[in-house]
Amino acid sequence: MFVAMSQFRVMAGQEGMVREAFRQRPRLVDAHPGFIRLEVLTPDERTNEFWLITFWRDQGSFERWHAGHLRASHAWMPKGLKLEPGSRSLTYMELVAE
């Protein structure tokens, strides 16, 4: 199983609208071939930091979604959302054990 972990921080004060946006997300990625699930986490001590962990059947499935559907799947995010400069990262992982 392939796992993509995306991390970002929003500017202070925008945490609530981002949390709500993820709770109400349109689930566009859910129907993409190879997608298994999405988990959204935030650390207790840094509430403006978000971790998106997506699970995929294989890396190719993720890469096809990322290349073709990424923009549309983020269009529902709150208008005016500002990320902290330099706070974004994307890490590829292999799930070793559950």
PyMOL commands that set and color helices and strands:
alter all, ss='L'
color gray80, all
select helices_A, chain A and resi 15-23+29-31+59-68+70-74
alter helices_A, ss='H'
color red, helices_A
select strands_A, chain A and resi 2-9+35-41+49-56+89-94
alter strands_A, ss='S'
color yellow, strands_A
deselect
rebuild
show_as cartoon
